[in-house]
Structure formats: structure tokens, C-alpha cells
Amino acid sequence: MKANPRSFWPFAVYLLLSALFYAPILLGLRTFPDGDFTHHFLPFSLFQQSEWLAGRWLPVWNPYTYGGHPFLADVQTALFYPVGDLLLLLTLPFTSPAARLYFLQVEAVLHIALAGFFTHLLVQRLTGSRQAAFTAGAFFALSGYLTGYPPLQMAILRTAIWLPLIFWLLLRAVDEPSRWRWWIGASAAWATAFLAGHPQTFLHLSYAVGGWMGLLLVAGGRWQVAGGRWQVAGGRWQVAGGDEMVTSQSTVQPINRLFGFLVVGILTAAFSAVQLLPSLEFARLSVRASVDYAYVSGGFPIQDTWQLLFPAILTQFSPLYIGIPGLFLALLGLSQLRSIHNSQFTIHHSLFFPLLALLALLLSFGAHSFLYPLFYRYAPGWNFFRGQERAAYLVSFGLSVLAGYGMAALPGLPWRARRLAGGALVGCLAAGGLIFGLIWQAAGRGALPDERYWLVVSFSLLVGVAVAWLLWEKEWQPRRGWALTALGVAVLFWANGGTNVDDFGPARKTLLAPEVAATQAALGDGRVYNEYRVYEDYGMSIGAQDVWGSSPLRLARYAALFDNFPLDRMWRLLGVETVLTWRQGLPVSSTLLAEFPQATDTTFLHRLVEANPRAWLVQDVQFVDDATALPLLADHNFDLSHTALLPPDAASSLPPFLPSSLPPFIQFDRPAPSRLRVTLSDNPGGLLVISENWLPGWRVDSPIPNPQSPFPVLRANLTLLALPIPPGDLAFDLVYWPASLNWGLAITGGALLVVVVGFFYRRAD
């Protein structure tokens, strides 16, 4: 089957809408605000770009944050995300941070357009109406959720948009079970959502996909079409001239559908393995491996449901808002479900979306409702992630699809019912505005809400009146439906258009980064301790090795060094050489290199007088568990330069040492981010401790003089690398390349090979 060029015109329209929505950014007049987009995802992209330009296409280790961090295994880097990688490849020669920032913003705009297009495909399949499909796609793409904080949290946006495409592909697969491209396409889209880099949104998406599969398994697809008109058995109305109605009869039996869904699940896991296996290995050692209910149970306050009617009256973002026309159409669609579903699908398909939106709304309240505590306890995955308000993603999507159903229902709605619905909308908006004012007073916040609130309420009332006027005419005409959609789009432009548009001129803390870089270059390879004076991931942008970062995933043992741990001991363990702080004096001897006055305080840059080495040799070890190791490392009476702490299971890997009082000469270099080069002269032998985070995957490369006996790489001092080495002059490299990545590459590569071979085999038939 050849692709119909007409089927892609909606994408061009959504792309135009997105471009108009973000016109100031695309024209270079504005940028996204300072925050995670500029301080987290931009450094990720800059580091990946620099590695690609250096010929290292799989950057596995990032030395610039957290004392060494597994770049590839941190899922938010989205190293294998196809859309981001393609755009990065196309813009690879543009190396300035400003250019990379601009192209990342272009990627965000592209994803907004894709969200609309994918929703369009799904709703057109469900309703047979292009008008309904376009309405749903536009409302979801420009909704308060997708245009709120997801563009600033690029991983959320990248992940969220694939849900409607997966739904559509699964529908096509059930419809045409012999065409394996639909099953494989659903697997590829699902895996792409995982590779996009936000596990929590992927969890939400996967539960929705699981529910959709269950629905398709039980309900299946069955329909009949006569004379170009689609007719609902037992329905109350008909629509003439349906668009692209399918005339075949589905013969997919439940057992065949179940087999197809199993294949989809297996292929999704296989396509994802290259990212999944390293990320799981890292996550088990991270701070997210063990979190309590209080940490993860936060969500919307119940009062935030007012966002459904009035945007930005309580919070900066309005994730539940799809506009007054959108909400009206969604409620209309909900009331008319038995009449508006396309005859190719049962009523169960229509009920899925209000149920999805309702469950997601209850989950988005976190501990403020009864549902999340149950999911936390019994549903796999829901106990790992905080910020339950992100479930609003599914609320916005479900309401947008229902808005499409509402648009499909309008032509068959009786005139009196349309007038009644329009009047009810105006009355509800007026009542809602007054009720909120009374609640505001009852809460003791003042006599009346502020002027912005009344402006929002007044505008919403005007929009409600406009909707009622469009419904008032006795004979319904399609152009009124398009006018209603245009009104909804205009409302979303008004409510959300300026949410993430900021003036040029980064914050003062961002401007300090070049000064830190210049100082760091003059001082050598020592690390920086940045006490929240510049954004946490600045090191990736300028090549400074810092001991902190902003990724929510970091090694749990490493994080323990920042929890009520003496600063000077932490600096000693991590090889800190410079300190960027608000403190004019430090607890150890230091030289003040520079000071940077700011609006509220002053930032001071210190150099520590006593050098903290990046590698040192000890001849004494103690075998203790982590709980015992932490207070010992914090104790100033414990001599870090002579004794190292190893876990008890390392005893069998350690040869005996000959005590020596002669320190060796140690040269420490980093030829590449994931490679450390160590040279020892006058070496008496012992345990070499290296100030770099330990993870499974570190190995010794080409030891000299005995490459037949590689040194085991151990974990010392809670989180650092250590190697038992024999006496004599030595030179070797330490390389990070986890076995989990090899397995992931093999599984994903094998799955792709099977798919390609199968494709050519079928073509040969």
C-alpha cells in the first residue's frame, strides 16, 4: 500500500500552528526561560555533540558532573532517541551553545506538531471525521500540558507524544493482522517512547497502552459500511460523506490478537534493550533505588482542578487546560458516546478515553486522593517517581480525544440540544467564577481574587458566549464546526502562548561559567566544588569537572558524601581544587582567586592550598560495610592517604602488600571522557585509589608489563575506584564500557536484523 500524500497534509498544518505558537522563538527574538532546558538538556546535547565530533559515537561516561557519571546509562540523555539524534546529526557543524540552544528549541516545536499529527491519525480512525481529528490534534498539541513544562523538560515532551501513534498503530494491526508492519511499527513507536528519556512519562504511557491492548483484546474490531455512509447499529443518527471509511470486516480472533500483542511487547523490549539494560544497572545503584512514600506521593492540590476552567489563576502552568471550547466539546462527546462512535468500533472504545482521563486525574492528585496510595502499593513502577501531577498528561490526552468525539457529535445533535448545551456552558462558567471567589474568601486569602483572575473569568465568559452563538443557528453547517475549532485554537494561543517565552539575557549565575572555566584551565585537572553558584550541569558546557550535577539519577553511595558530611573530607576524597561558594572563608586554608558581586550577595572563587590528589597509593586496607565506612571517612582521625576502605567481598581479590614509606610518582591524565591513563614511577606496590566513581564496567586496558594478568577494579572508600597493583614502573588505561551495553547492543541489533531479514523475505515472496 502506497502512502497517500493527502494523509500528510495535517502534519504541515500542525507544523504551521506550532511555528506560529512559538514564532518569537523560531525568529530568534526570544528563548525558552532559564531552567532545566538550558541548564540540563542543553549541556547534555553539547556533550553528545562534542563526542560525536571527536568520533566517539557512543559517549558512555561523563567526567564533568557528579565526580564521574554514566552518561549513556542516564536515561534522560536520550542517547539513542532517533528524532533527537537525526536533528543533532543534521546540525552537527553548528558548535556554539547559542546554535545548539536554538536547534533544541526547534526540536521542541517539531514535537508539538508531531503530537497533533499523531492524535489526528488516531481520532480520524476512531470517528471517520477529518474535522473531529483535526480538532482533537490541535487541542492536544496546544494544550496547557504539552506547552507547559514539558518543553522545558525535553524528556517529558519527547516521550509523551508517541502515545496516540501507538494507539493508532495497534488499531491498524488489529484491523490488518497479516500486515506485520503495523505490529512492528507499534513496537518501534513504543520503544522510541522509552528511548526518549523520561521513565515516569513512559510508565504512564505504558499503562495506557496496556489498557488499550486489553480493550482491543476483548472488544476487537467489527463494522460494516454501506453506500459511503457510516451507520451505527442501534444509533440515533447517521453522517453522510464519511471520510476514508474502511469497508472490510475484521476477522482477528482474540487468540491471534493476544499473540500479536505478545510479539509487540517482546519487540519493544528488544528494541529498547540497548538503553534499558545499562539504565537498569545504573538505576539499581542510584538514589531512586529506594525512596519512601512521602518523597514520591506529592501531586496536584484538589483546588488545581479549577485549571480545567480558568488557566494560570493558581499556578504558572495549567496542565489540565485544553480551552473552554475544548472542554465543552469533551463534555459533549462524553454525553453522546453511544451515538458518535464510528461503526467500525464498539462503544467500549469510546468509553476508554473518559475512563483514562478520570483515572489519570485521580492519580495526578497523589496523596490527596485515594487512588495513588493503591497504585503506590500494588502497581509496579508507581513507587519510583515523584511528581504525580505529571499524570495530567493522560488527562489532557483523554479530554482532547473526547473533544474530537464531541466535534463528530455536533452534526447529529438536535437544535434544541445544541442551544441547551450552549446556555449551560455560559451558566457553568459564570457560576464557576463566583464559586471560586467565595472559596477564595473562605480560605482567608482576601476579600476578592486579584485582577488577573477576573480578567480570566471575563474572557472565559466571552468565549462561552461565542461558543453558544456558534451553536444557536437551527441548521448546523460544517463551517461553524471549523469556527469552533479555530476559536479553541485561539483560546489556547491566548492562555499558553507566552508561558515559555523569555527575553534574552541568561541569569547572572550562568554568566559566571566562562570565568570558572578560565580559572579551571589555569589550575589543571582538579575538580570544582560549586555551591549552587552556577547551574549544576555547567561542567558539560565548558569542560570543567565538578562534583555536583542536576540529574535526578545519581549514585546513592556518592550522594551520601553530600549528606551531613564534612566539606573538607569530601573535597579530599573527590580531588577538589577550586571552590565556588558564597563563603568568604573556608574551613581549610585557601587562596581567594576572585569574587563576583551579585544583586543579593557575592560569589567567591577559592583555590585550596593543600592539593587533593586524583590518585594515591595506600598499603593498608580495612574491610567494612558501607554503613561503617561512611562515619570512618568523615572522621578526621582516619588517614585517607594511608588506609582505604573496601567492602568485605573484595577480600578475595586483594593480594598481600609490602609496607613502604616511599610514595610513588603518579601521573594522572584523561585522554577521553571514558578513559583514564595512569603512570606510576618508583612504585612500591599497593592499592591505587582513584578519585572517580565506581560502577560495573570499569576495566584495565593494556597493563604493563604483564597484560596476561589484568588488575581487578574494586570499589574503595564507599564510591571510588581502586586497583591492587604490583611494584615497579607501570602505565595503564582504565576504560569504562559496561557489559550491559554489549548485551543491549547485541539484543537490539539482533532484533533489527530479524526485522530487516523478514522484510526482504516477504518482499521476495
N, C-alpha and C positions, 0 to 999 in steps of 0.2 A: 504494500500500500504506500503510495507516494504521499508526501506531506502536501496538504493544500495550503498554498500561500495565504489564502484568506484567513486561515486559522491563526496566523501570527500577527494580524493587524492589531488585535487588542494589546499585545505587548508594546507595540510602538506608541499606542495611546497612553498606556500606563507609564511608559518611559517619559513621554512628554509631560504628563501630570507630575511625576516625581521631579523632573527637571524644573518645572515651574515652581513647585513647592520649595525646592532648595536653590532657586535661581541666584540669590545673593552669594551662596557658597560656590556654586559652579562658575559664576562670573568672577570669582576671586575677591569679592567685596567684603565677605565675612568668612568666619571659620566656625567649626564646632567649638563649644566652650572648653576651657582648660578642665581636664579631668582624666578619667580612665582612657578616653580615646587618644588624647595627646600624650599622656604620661605612662601609658601601659601598652596599648596596642600599637601605637606609632613606634616606640622602641623595639617591640617585637619585630615589626616589619623592617625597620632599619637594620637590625641584626641579621635577619634572614637574607636581606638584600646584600649586605656586605659579605656574608658567607658564600652566597651564590656567585658573586663577582670574583671571589677568591677560588672558585672551582670546587667548593665543598657543598655539594647539593643536599646533603643530609646533616645539617648542623645539630649535633646531639647534645652539646654541652655549652652552657653559657657561663663564663667566668666573671661576669660583671655584676651579678646580683647574688645575694644570699651566700657569699663565700664559695660560689660554685653551685650551679643549678642545672638540672637535666632539662635542657631546652626542648628537645623533641618530646620527652615524656610529659611535659606540662601541656595538657590538652588544649589550653587556651591559646597557645601559639598557632594552632591550626596549620601545622606544617604541611599536612597532606590534603588540605582543603582545595579542591580543584579550581573553584572560581577565583579565590584569592591568589592562588599560585599563577593562574593564567594572567591575571591583571598585573601581578608583580613581574612576570616574565616580559610582558609587553612594554612595561615601563622601566625595565631594569637599568638602562643607562642614566636615568634621572636620579642622581645620588644625593641631592641636597635634602635635608629634613623638610624644608618647605614643600618641595615637589612630592615627597613621599606622603606628607600630610594631605596634600591636595588629592592625590590619587586614591588614598584611603577613603576620603570623603566621597569621591566619585563611586567607589565600590559600595558605600553605604546607600547612595542614591539608586544604584543599579539593583540592589537587593530589595529596596522598597518597591520598585517596578516589578521585579520577579514575584514578590508576594501577591501583588494584584493579579498578575497574569495567571499564576498557579491557581488562585482562588476562582478566577474566571473559568478556567478549564473545568474545575470540579462542579461549580454551580450550573454551568451550561449543560453538563452531563446529567445533573440531577433534575433540572427543570425544563430543559429543551429551549430555554429562552435566552437569547443573547443580551437582552436588556436586563434581565434579572442577574445574569452572570457578571455583566459589567458593573452593575450596582454593588454587588457583593465584593467584587475585587477592589473597586475604588474605595469602599468604606473600610475594608480591612487594611489596605496599603496605607491609607492616610489616617488610620485610627490613632487614638491617643496612646495606645500601647506601642505600636511599631514606630511611631515618630517621637516617642518619649525618650526613655533612657536606653532602649536597645541600640540606637545608632551610636551612642557613646560607649556602650558595652558591645562592641562589634561582634563578639562571640554569640551573644544572645540573638542579634539580628540575623547573623549568618545561619544559625540553627533553626530559628522559628519559621522561616519562610517555606521550608520544604514539606510541612505537614499537608497542605492541600494538594500538592503534587503527588505525594504518596497515596493519599485517598483516591485521587483520580486514576492513578496507575493501577491500583488494586481493583477498582471498578472495571477498568478495561480488561484486566486479567480474568476476572470472573466472567465477563461478557464473552471474551475470546480466549478460552483456556488453552487452545492449541498454539496460540501465538506466544512463544516464550519470551518475546521481547518485553511484554508487559510485566511478567513476573520478574525478569531480570532488571527491568527499569525501576520497579518498585524497590528492589533490593539496593540498587545503586543510589536511588534518592534517599533511602533510609540511612545507608552508610554515609552518604555525603553529609547528612544532618549531624551524624556523630563526629565526623572529621571537622565539622565547622567549629567545634571547640567549646561548647557550653554544656557540660553534663546535666545540669539541672533542667534546662530547657529541653534537652534530648530526653530526659526522663519523662517530662510532661508529654512530649510528642509521642514517645513510645507507648505510654499508657493509652493515649488516644488512638494510636494505630492498632494496639491490641484490641481495644473496644470495637473499632471499625472492622477488624478481621472477624471478631466474634459475631458481629451483626451480619456480615456477608456470609458467614458460615451457616447461620441459622436461617436468614431470610433469603439469601441468594438473589438472583435477578430474574424477573419474569414479566413479560409485557407483550402487547400486541398493538400495532398501529394500523389505522385504516384510512386510506384516502388522503394522506398528508395531514390529517387532523389527529391530535393525540387525545385519547378518550380514557377517562378514569372509570374503571368498573365501580359502580355504586356511587360515583361522584355526582356533584350537583351542577357541573359546568364543563364546557369544552373550550379549547383555544384553537382557533384556526391558524393555518400557516405556521405551524411549529417549525423551529429551526433545527435542521440536521437531526431529524428523528431517526432512530435506529429501528429497523423492521425485522430483525432476526429474533429468534426465540432462544433464550438461554437454556442449555441442557447440562449445565455444570452440576453434578451431583455433590452432596456435602462431602463425601469421602475424597473426591477429586479436589475440591476446594481446600480441604484440610491438608492434603499432600502439597498443593501449590503454596499454601501459607507456610508450611514447614520448610519448603525449599527457599522461600523468600527470607525466612529467619536465618537459615544456615548461610545463605549467600551474603546477607547483611553482615553477619558476624565475620565471615571470611574476608569480605571487602574492607572491614574495619580493623582487622587484626593488626595491621602494620602500626596503627596508633593505639589500639586497645591494649595490647599486651604490655608495651613499655609504660603506658599510663597506669595500668592496674598495679604493676610492680612498684611504681613510684607512689601511687596513692596509698598503698598499704603502709608505707613508711612516713606518710605526711601527717600534718596536723588534723586532716579531715578523717583519718582512720578511726578516731574516737572523739565524738562530740556529744554533748548532752542535750537534753530536750530544751532547756532554757535557751541554749545558743541557737537552735535551729527553728524554734516554734514561732518566731515573730511573723507578723503578716499585717494586712490592712486592719486598721480600726474599723469597726462596723460603720462608723459615720462616713467612711470614704465611699460608701455606695451612692452618696449624693453626686459622685463623679458621673454617674450614668446620665444625670440631667444637666448638671452645671459644672463645666470644666474649670480647673485651677482655682477653685474657691478655698480649698483647704491645703493643697499641696502644689508643688511646682509642676509635677507631671500629673496627667489624668488618664491612667492606663485603661480605665473602664469605658472611656468616652468614645462613641462612634458617631456622635452628632444626633441632634433631635430628629431629623428625617430618618437616619439610620435606626435609631431606637424605635421610632414609630413603625417603620416597616418590619422590624424584627418582631415586635409585638403583634402586628397584623399577621405576619407569617405564622406565628405561634398559634393564633386563633383560627387560622384557616388550613391547618396541616392536612386535614382529611380531603381537602379539595384541591390542593395545589401541587401535590407530589406528582411527578411525571409518571405516566402509567408503566414505564419500564421498571419502576422500583416500588416496593411495598411501602406502606405507611411507616414501617419501622425505621426506614432510612431517614424520614423527616423528623421523627421523634429523637433521633440520635443527637442532633445538634442542640436543642434546648436542654436535654439531659447533660450533655457535655458542658454547656455554659453554666448550668446550675451547680454541678459538682465542682467545677473549677472555681466558681465564685466562693463556695463554701470553703474550699481548700485554701483560697487566697487569704482568708482571714487568719490562718494559722491557729494559734491557741485561742483566738477569740470565738471560734466556733467548735462544734462537736466533732466535725469530720476529720480535721487534720490529726488530732490525737490518735484516732483509729488508724489512719494511714501511717503515722509515725511508728506505731507498734506492729502493724501487721503487713503493710505493703512494702515490698523490697525497694530500697533506694531512697525512700522519703525521709529517712533519718540521717542522711548525709549532708543535706543542703539547707542553708538558711535563706531567709528572704522569700517566704511562701507567697508574698504578693505577686511574684512572677507568674503564678498560675493564672493571673489576669490575661495572659497570652491566649489561653484557650477560651476565656470568656469573650474576648474581643473577636476571636475567630468564629466561635459559635454564633454570636449575635450577627456578625456580618453575613454568614451563610443564611441565617433566618431572614435578614433584610432582603436577600435575594429571593427567598421564598415569598416574602411579602410583596415584592415587586411583581412576581409571577401571579400572585393572587388578585392584584388590583383590577385587571380587565374583567374578571368574573365576579367582582364584588358588586352587589346591588347599590343603586344610587343612594338610597336611604342609609344603608350601612356605611357607605363612604362618608356621608355628611355626619352621621353619628360619631364615627371614628375621629374625624377632624375636630369636631366640637369637644369630644372627650380629651383629645390631646391638649387643646388650649386650656381646658379646665384643670387638667392634671398639672400642667406647668405652673399655672397661677397658684394652685393650692400648694404645690411643692415649694415654691418660693416663699410663701407665707409661713408654711410649717417649719422650714429651715430657720427663718427669722425667729420664730418662737423658741425653737430648740436652742438657738444661739443665746437668746436671753436667759433661758432656763439654766444654761451651762455657766452663767455668770460672766460671759465674755463682753458684756456691754449692752447698751440699750438696743443697738441695731448692728448688723454686719456692716462692713466697710463699703465704700462707694463702688469698688470693683465688683462686689457681689451683686449689687443692684443693677449694675451695668450688664453683667452676665445674665441675670434673670430677665431683664427687659429685652435684651437681644434674643434670648431663647423664646420669649413670648412672641416676639415679632416673627421668628422663624416658624413657631407653631401656627400662627395666623396664616402665614404664607402656605404652609402645608395644607391647612384646612381649605384655603381658597383654591388650591390646585385640585382638591377632591370635590369641590362644590358643584361643578358642572354636571348636568344629568348624563350626557353621553360621554363615556370615557374615551379618550384619544391617546394613542401611544406617545404623542409629543408631550403630554402632561407627565407621563412617567419619566421621560428624559429630563424634563424640567425639574421634577422632584429629585432625581439623581444629581443634577447639576447643583441644586440648592444644597443637598447634603455635602457635596464636594466643597462648595464654597464655605459652608459652616466649618468643615474640618480645616480648611485653609486658615480661616479666622482663628479657630481655637488652638491649632497646633503649629501654625506656620512659623512662629517666632520662638518656639520652645528651645531649639538647639542652634540658634543663630547668635553668634557673639562677635563683638568688634575684634579687630586685630590688636595685638599687644599682649603677649603672654604675661603671666604673673611674674612678680619680681623673683620668686624662688626659681623659676625656670631660667631667668637670665643669669643666675649665678653659675649655671653648669659650665659654660666655657671657662670661667675663671678657675673653677675647680680642676678642669681638665688641664689647663696650662700649668697649674701648680703640681698636679699629679705627674705630668710628663717630666718635670724637673726633678722629681723625687725618686723615680724608679718604679719598682714593681710592688711596693707596699699598698695595702688596701686603705680605703677611706671609710671612716665611720661617720655617716650622715645622720645627724639627729633631727630629722624631719625639716631640714633647711632647704633642700631642693627635692623635687619629686623623686620618689623612691627608685624608679627604673631608669634614671638619667644615665647610669653607667653604660647601658647598651648603646645609647646615642652618641656618647663621646669617648668610649673606651676606658672608662675609669672603673676599677674593681672595688665595688662597695660590699659591705657586709649585710645590707638590707635590700629589700625589694618590695613589690606590691602584689605579687601573685598570691591568690588565696591558698595555693598549694605550696607548701614549703616543708622541708624535712622536720619531723617532730623533735628529733634529738637536737638538731641545730637550733630550733626555736627555743628550746629550754635554756640556751645560753643568754637569752634576752628577757628571761622572766625572773626578776629579782636577783640577778646575777651581777657580781661586782664588775664595773666597767673595765677597770684596768686588767682584770683576769681575762675577760672576754677579748679585749684588744690583744693581749699576749697570745691567746690561742689562735686567733684569726689573722695574725700578721698585720695589724692595723698600723699605719704610719702617719696618717693625717686624720684630723678630727674636724668636722664641720658642725658647729654647735651654737647654741645661744649662750653657752657658758664662757665667761671671760677668763676663768681659771679652771684647770683640770685637776683631777685627783692625783695625777702624776706629773713629773717635770715635763714641760713642753715649751716650745718657742712659738710665739704668736706671729704668724706669717702675714695675715691680712684681716681686715674687718670690713664688713659691708653693712652700712646703715640702712635700715628699712623703715617703713612707716610706723610700725609698732615697736620694734626692737632692733637689735643689731646681731648680725651673724658673724661669728669669729671662726677663722681657719687656723688651726694649731698643727704643729709638727711635733710628734713625740720625741723627746731627747733620747730615750733608750730604745734602740731598734728592736722591733718584734720580728723575728725571722719567719720566713715562709717555710723553712725546712730545718730540722735539727735532729741530732743523733743522741739517743739515750742507751745506757747499758742496764738500766733497771726497769722492771715492769711489775705491775700488780694486776691480778686477775679479779675483777669485781663486776657486779651487775650495774646496770645503768643508774638505778636508784642510789647506789652507793657512790658511783663515780661523780655524780653532779655536785654534791657538797664537797668532795675532795678537791675537785677542780676549782671550786670557789674559795677554798681555804688558802690564804696567803702563806701559810707554813708549808704547803705542799709544793715541792720544787719541780716545776714543769720542765725545766731544762735537763733534769737528770732522770726523771721517772715518767713512765707513760702508763696509762690505764687501759687494759684490754678486757673484752668480755671473756667469761670463763671458757667458752667453747673455742677460743683461739689458742689455748694452751698446747694442743697437739700440733699446731702449725709453727711453733716457735722453737728454734734451736737454742742451745745454751750460748751465752755471751761471755767473752773475756773482758773483765772490767778494765777500763782505761781512762786515764785523766787527760788524755791528749785529744782535744776537739779536732775534727777533720775540717778541711776547707770544702764548703758546699756551694756549688753554683746552681742556681735555680732559674730556669727560663721557661717560656711558653711559646713554642713555635706556632701553635694553633690553639683555638679555644678548647678543644678536647684533648690536647696533647701537652704533657709536662715533660721537660727534659731536666734531668738531674745529673750533675757531675760531682764526684767526690774524690778528693786527693788527701793523702795521709790518713786514710780511713782505717780505724781500728776494728771496725765491725760493730754491729749492734742493731738497734731498732730505729729505722729512719722514720720520723714523724713529719708529715707534710700537711700544711695548713690548707687543706682543700676538702670539701665534703665527700664523705664516703658514700658510695652506692654500689650495689651489684653491677658489674660491668667494667670496673676499672681493672686493667691488667698491665703487666710489664711487657714492653716491646723491645726486643733485641738487647737483652742484658749482656754486659761484657765483664769478664771474659768467658762466661760459661752459659751460652744460650740454651743448653740442654736442660738446665735446672732453673726454670723461671721462679722468681720470688713470689710467694703468696702476698696478695694485697689484703691487709687486715684493717679493721676498724679500731681506732685508738682514741682515747680522750673523748669518748662519747660519740663523736661525729667525724673525726678526721681520718685521713689516710695514713697507713703505716706499713712498712716493709722490713722484714728481717733480712739484713744483708751481711755477706761475709766480709772479712777485712781485705784491704787492697784498694787500689785505684779503680773506680767504676764510673761508667757512663751508661745511662739507660733512659728510655722514654716510658712514661706512663700514659696509657691511652684509654679513653672511656668509649666503650662500644658494647652495650648490654646484649646478652644472649637473647633477651626477649625481643629485641629489634630484629635479630636474624630470623627468629621463628615467625614474627609478624610479616616480615618481607616474604618469607617462603610461603606462608599461607595465603596472603593477599595475592602474591604473584601467581601462585598455583590456581587460585580461583579465577583470576583474569584470564589465564591461559586456557582453562577449561571453557570459559565463555567464548573466547575468540575461536577456539577449535570447533566448538559446537556451532558457532555462527557460520563458519566456512563449510562445515559438513552439511548443514541444512541448505546452504546456497547451492552446494554441489548436487543435492537431490532435485 
